[in-house]
Amino acid sequence: GAAAGAAAGSAETGSGKIWTRVGAAIERRPRAVWIGTALVLGAMALGVPALKADGLAVADQFTGKPPTVVGEEIQARHFPAGAGDPVYVVADAAAAEQVRSALSAVPGIAGVAPPLVRDGEALLLAELTDDPSSTAAMDAVERARAAVHRIAGADAQVGGTTAVMLDTRLAAARDSRVIIPIVLVTVFGILALLLRAVVAPLLLMATVVLSFAAALGVSGLVFTHVFHFGGAEASFPLLTFVFLVALGIDYNIFLVTRVREEALRHGTRRGALTGLSATGGVITSAGLVLAGTFAAMGSLPLVFAAELGFAVAFGVLLDTLVVRSVLVTALTLDVDRWMWWPARLPSPGEVGEHREDAAVGVVGVHQA
C-alpha cells in the first residue's frame, strides 16, 4: 500500500513517513475525505461577502494614525469634508450654466463655484459633502457624471482625485472579469498539454478556485471582525488570485506530474500515494517559506500590504497543507484511472501482468 508506494518513489525521510501515514489514512475513505474537505473550504468561502473591496479612504489606508490622518480629522471639524479636494468639471462654455445647475442638484455635491471661462471652455469646481476618498464621494461622482452627460452639446468631463479613484475601482472590476477567466483558461491549457488529459486539469482547476475562494472568505472575515480594517483596495481580489493561482498551479504540477509518472508504473491509486509521500515534504517546506515571506508584509504600516500579506500567506498554507496534500490526493484515489481521461493508463492488474510477462521473457532469455 502506502509504504510500498513510498519505497518505490523515494527514500522515506521524516516528512515522507508523515505523508505516507496521511496517504494511508486518506486511502481508507477517499470519497468521504474529499467531500468533507470541499465542504469545509466551501464554508470558508461564505465569508467572501464580508470583504468590501471597493477602495480605502485615506484615513483607512494606514494601520496606525499618521499625521496625515490627524490633519484631515482637524480639517473635517472646521470645514466641509470635500473642501480641500474638489471635483473638476470641464465643459463647453455655452453650456456652463446648465452644467452648474445640474451639478448643484446632484446628491453629495455641497456646492458649485461659478464657472471659469477661457478659450470656449468652462471649468467648474464642485465641493463634495463626503470625504473625497470615501465610497460615498465616488458614488456622488458617478451621479455627477450621469447628470452632466445628459446635457446635449456640453461635452462635459468630470475629473479630480475622487474621479481617478472611481476610475481605478471600475478598471479593477473590469480586470477581474477579464483577467481571471483568461488566467484560468490558460492554466487549464497548460495542464491539459502537460498531463495529456482533460479530467485531471478540470479537477485541479476546481481545487485552485475553491482554495482561492476559501482564502478570500476567511480574509474578509478576519479583516472585518478581527483587524477592523475599513475595507480593501479594488485591486486586492485580483492580486490575491494571481498570487495564489500561480503558486497553487506550481504545486499542482509538481505533485501531479509525479503521480502520473508513478501511475504509469504502478497504477493510479498507488501512484497517488507515492506522489504524496515523495513530494509532500518539499511542497510543505516551500509553502512555509512563502507564507513566512508574505506574512512579513504585515509589519508594514499600510493596510493594503498587511491585507495582501495575510491573504496570500493564509492561502499558501491552506493550499499546501490541505488542498494539494489532502483534497487532490483524495480526488485522485477516488476517480482512479479516469483521472487521466481521455488517455488510458494501465490498471494495477494490467501493470502486474506486464511485469510478469517481462519477468518471464527475461528468464527465457537467460535459459536460452
C-alpha positions in Angstrom: 0.0 0.0 0.0 1.2 3.4 1.0 4.6 2.3 2.4 5.4 0.2 -0.6 4.5 3.2 -2.8 6.8 5.5 -0.9 9.6 3.0 -1.1 9.1 2.8 -4.9 9.2 6.5 -5.2 12.0 7.7 -3.0 13.7 7.1 0.3 11.4 7.9 3.2 12.6 10.9 5.2 10.9 12.0 8.3 8.5 14.2 6.4 8.0 11.3 3.9 6.9 9.0 6.6 4.4 11.6 7.9 2.8 12.0 4.4 2.9 8.2 3.9 0.7 7.9 7.0 -1.5 10.7 5.8 -1.9 9.0 2.5 -2.8 5.7 4.2 -5.5 7.5 6.2 -6.9 9.1 3.1 -6.9 5.8 1.2 -9.3 4.2 3.6 -12.2 6.5 2.7 -11.1 8.9 -0.1 -14.6 9.9 -1.2 -15.6 11.0 2.3 -12.3 12.8 2.7 -12.6 14.9 -0.5 -16.3 15.7 0.1 -15.7 16.7 3.7 -12.7 18.8 2.7 -14.6 20.5 -0.1 -17.5 21.3 2.2 -15.2 22.9 4.8 -13.5 25.0 2.1 -16.9 26.0 0.8 -18.0 27.1 4.3 -14.8 29.3 4.5 -15.7 30.8 1.1 -19.1 32.0 2.5 -17.1 34.9 4.1 -16.4 36.5 0.7 -19.3 39.0 1.0 -17.7 40.3 4.2 -14.8 41.6 2.0 -15.5 45.2 0.9 -13.0 45.6 -1.9 -14.3 49.0 -3.1 -11.3 51.2 -2.1 -9.9 52.6 1.1 -10.4 56.1 2.3 -7.2 58.0 3.2 -7.9 57.5 6.9 -8.3 53.8 6.4 -5.1 53.2 4.4 -2.8 53.1 7.5 -2.7 50.5 10.3 -1.9 53.4 12.7 -2.8 57.1 12.7 -0.1 59.1 11.0 0.0 63.0 10.9 -1.8 63.0 7.6 -4.9 61.4 9.1 -4.7 63.6 12.2 -4.6 66.7 10.0 -7.6 65.5 8.0 -9.6 65.0 11.2 -8.8 68.5 12.3 -9.8 69.9 8.9 -13.1 68.0 8.9 -14.1 69.5 12.3 -13.9 73.0 10.8 -14.6 72.7 7.1 -16.7 70.5 4.8 -15.2 67.1 4.2 -14.5 67.8 0.5 -13.3 71.4 0.8 -9.7 70.7 0.0 -10.2 68.3 -2.9 -13.0 69.5 -5.3 -14.4 67.7 -8.3 -13.2 69.3 -11.6 -15.7 69.6 -14.4 -14.7 70.8 -17.9 -17.5 71.7 -20.3 -18.3 73.8 -23.3 -18.6 77.4 -22.3 -22.1 77.8 -23.9 -23.5 75.1 -21.6 -21.6 76.2 -18.4 -24.7 77.4 -16.5 -26.7 74.3 -17.4 -23.8 72.1 -16.2 -23.6 74.1 -13.0 -27.3 73.8 -12.4 -27.2 70.0 -13.0 -24.2 69.6 -10.6 -25.9 71.6 -7.9 -28.9 69.2 -7.9 -26.7 66.1 -7.5 -26.9 64.5 -4.0 -23.5 64.5 -2.4 -22.4 67.8 -4.0 -22.3 70.6 -1.4 -21.9 73.5 -3.8 -20.5 74.5 -7.2 -18.3 77.6 -7.8 -19.1 80.0 -10.7 -17.5 78.7 -13.9 -14.1 80.0 -15.1 -14.3 80.5 -18.9 -11.3 80.5 -21.3 -11.0 79.8 -25.0 -14.5 78.5 -25.2 -14.2 76.0 -22.3 -15.5 76.4 -18.8 -14.0 75.0 -15.6 -16.3 74.3 -12.7 -15.2 73.3 -9.2 -17.8 71.2 -7.2 -17.4 70.6 -3.5 -18.2 67.2 -2.2 -20.2 66.6 1.0 -18.3 63.5 2.0 -14.6 62.6 2.3 -13.2 62.7 -1.3 -11.6 59.3 -0.8 -14.8 57.6 0.5 -17.2 55.3 -1.3 -20.0 57.9 -0.8 -17.9 60.5 -2.6 -17.2 58.1 -5.5 -20.9 57.4 -5.8 -21.6 61.2 -5.9 -19.1 61.5 -8.8 -20.9 58.7 -10.7 -24.2 60.6 -10.2 -22.5 63.9 -11.3 -21.2 62.2 -14.5 -24.6 60.9 -15.3 -26.2 64.3 -14.8 -23.8 66.3 -16.9 -23.6 63.7 -19.7 -27.3 64.2 -20.2 -26.8 67.8 -21.2 -26.7 67.9 -25.0 -23.7 69.7 -26.5 -22.0 70.3 -23.2 -19.3 67.6 -23.8 -18.7 67.7 -20.0 -15.9 65.7 -18.4 -15.6 65.1 -14.7 -12.2 64.7 -13.1 -10.3 65.2 -9.9 -8.9 62.9 -7.2 -12.2 61.2 -6.4 -12.9 60.6 -10.1 -9.5 59.0 -10.5 -10.2 56.7 -7.6 -13.6 55.8 -9.1 -12.0 55.0 -12.5 -9.4 52.9 -10.7 -12.1 50.9 -9.0 -14.1 50.4 -12.2 -10.9 49.3 -14.0 -10.0 46.8 -11.3 -13.5 45.4 -11.5 -13.2 45.0 -15.3 -9.7 43.5 -15.0 -11.1 40.9 -12.6 -13.9 40.0 -15.0 -11.4 39.7 -17.9 -8.1 38.5 -16.5 -9.4 35.8 -14.1 -11.1 33.8 -16.9 -8.1 34.3 -19.2 -5.7 33.0 -16.5 -7.9 30.0 -15.7 -8.2 29.0 -19.4 -4.5 29.5 -20.0 -3.6 27.4 -17.0 -6.1 24.7 -17.9 -4.5 24.5 -21.4 -1.0 24.1 -19.9 -2.2 21.4 -17.5 -4.0 19.6 -20.3 -0.9 19.6 -22.5 1.4 18.5 -19.7 -0.9 15.7 -18.4 -2.4 14.8 -21.8 -5.7 14.6 -20.1 -9.0 16.6 -19.5 -10.4 15.3 -16.3 -7.3 15.9 -14.2 -6.9 19.5 -15.3 -10.6 20.2 -14.6 -10.4 18.8 -11.1 -7.1 20.6 -10.4 -8.6 23.9 -11.6 -11.6 23.4 -9.4 -9.4 22.9 -6.4 -7.5 26.0 -7.1 -10.7 28.1 -7.4 -12.1 26.6 -4.3 -8.8 27.3 -2.4 -8.8 30.9 -3.6 -12.4 31.4 -2.6 -11.8 29.9 0.9 -8.7 32.2 1.4 -10.7 35.2 0.3 -13.6 34.4 2.5 -11.5 33.9 5.7 -9.6 37.1 4.8 -12.8 39.1 4.6 -14.0 37.9 8.0 -10.6 38.5 9.6 -10.2 41.9 8.1 -13.7 43.0 9.2 -14.1 41.3 12.6 -10.5 40.8 13.9 -8.4 43.6 12.4 -11.3 46.0 11.9 -9.9 47.4 8.7 -12.1 49.9 6.8 -12.2 47.7 3.6 -9.8 46.7 0.9 -8.4 48.2 -2.3 -10.3 47.4 -5.5 -7.3 45.5 -6.9 -6.9 43.3 -3.9 -9.0 40.3 -5.1 -7.3 40.2 -8.5 -3.7 40.4 -7.0 -4.6 37.7 -4.4 -6.0 35.5 -7.2 -2.8 35.9 -9.4 -0.5 35.0 -6.5 -2.5 32.1 -5.2 -3.2 30.6 -8.6 0.4 30.9 -9.7 1.6 29.2 -6.5 -1.2 26.6 -6.5 -0.6 25.6 -10.1 3.1 25.3 -9.4 2.4 22.9 -6.6 -0.2 21.1 -8.7 2.3 20.5 -11.5 5.0 19.3 -9.1 2.6 16.8 -7.4 0.5 15.5 -10.2 3.3 15.0 -12.7 5.0 12.8 -10.1 1.7 11.0 -9.5 1.3 10.4 -13.3 4.9 9.0 -13.5 4.2 6.6 -10.7 0.7 5.7 -12.1 2.3 4.6 -15.4 4.3 2.0 -13.5 2.1 1.1 -10.5 -1.4 2.2 -11.3 -3.2 5.4 -10.3 -4.0 4.6 -6.7 -0.5 3.6 -5.7 0.9 6.4 -7.8 -1.2 8.9 -5.8 0.2 7.6 -2.5 3.7 7.5 -3.8 3.5 11.0 -5.2 2.1 12.4 -2.0 4.9 10.7 0.1 7.6 11.8 -2.3 6.6 15.4 -2.8 4.7 16.2 0.4 7.7 17.4 2.4 9.1 19.6 -0.4 5.7 21.2 -1.1 5.1 21.8 2.6 8.6 23.3 3.1 8.2 25.6 0.1 4.7 26.7 1.4 6.0 27.5 4.8 8.9 29.6 3.4 6.5 31.5 1.1 3.9 32.0 3.8 6.5 33.5 6.1 7.7 35.8 3.4 4.3 37.2 2.6 3.3 37.3 6.3 6.3 39.7 6.8 4.3 42.3 4.8 2.1 42.6 7.9 4.9 44.6 9.6 4.4 47.5 7.1 2.1 50.3 8.4 -0.1 50.1 5.2 -3.4 48.3 5.3 -3.1 47.1 1.7 0.3 45.4 2.4 -1.0 43.8 5.6 -4.1 42.5 3.9 -2.3 41.1 0.9 0.4 39.5 3.1 -2.2 37.9 5.3 -4.4 36.6 2.4 -1.5 35.2 0.4 0.2 33.6 3.5 -3.0 32.0 4.7 -3.9 30.9 1.1 -0.5 29.3 0.6 -0.7 27.4 3.9 -4.2 26.3 3.1 -3.1 25.2 -0.4 0.0 23.2 0.7 -1.4 21.6 3.9 -4.9 20.9 2.8 -5.8 21.3 -0.8 -2.7 19.9 -2.5 -2.0 17.2 0.0 -5.4 16.0 1.1 -8.1 17.2 -1.4 -6.1 16.4 -4.6 -4.9 13.1 -3.2 -8.4 12.0 -2.1 -9.8 13.0 -5.5 -7.1 11.1 -7.4 -7.7 8.0 -5.3 -11.5 8.2 -5.8 -11.5 9.0 -9.5 -8.7 6.4 -10.1 -7.7 5.8 -13.7 -10.5 8.1 -15.0 -8.3 11.0 -13.7 -6.3 10.7 -17.0 -9.2 10.5 -19.4 -9.2 10.5 -22.4 -5.7 8.9 -22.1 -5.8 5.4 -20.7 -3.3 4.4 -18.1 -3.0 0.7 -17.2 -4.9 -0.7 -14.2 -2.9 -2.3 -11.3 -3.8 -5.7 -12.6 -2.5 -4.9 -16.1 0.7 -3.5 -14.6 1.2 -6.8 -12.7 0.6 -8.8 -15.9 3.1 -6.7 -17.9 5.7 -7.2 -15.1 5.1 -11.0 -15.1 5.4 -11.1 -18.9 8.6 -9.1 -18.7 10.0 -11.4 -16.0 9.1 -14.5 -18.0 10.8 -13.0 -21.0 14.0 -12.2 -19.1 14.1 -15.8 -17.6 13.6 -17.3 -21.1 16.5 -15.2 -22.5 18.8 -16.4 -19.7 17.8 -20.0 -20.1 18.4 -19.8 -23.8 
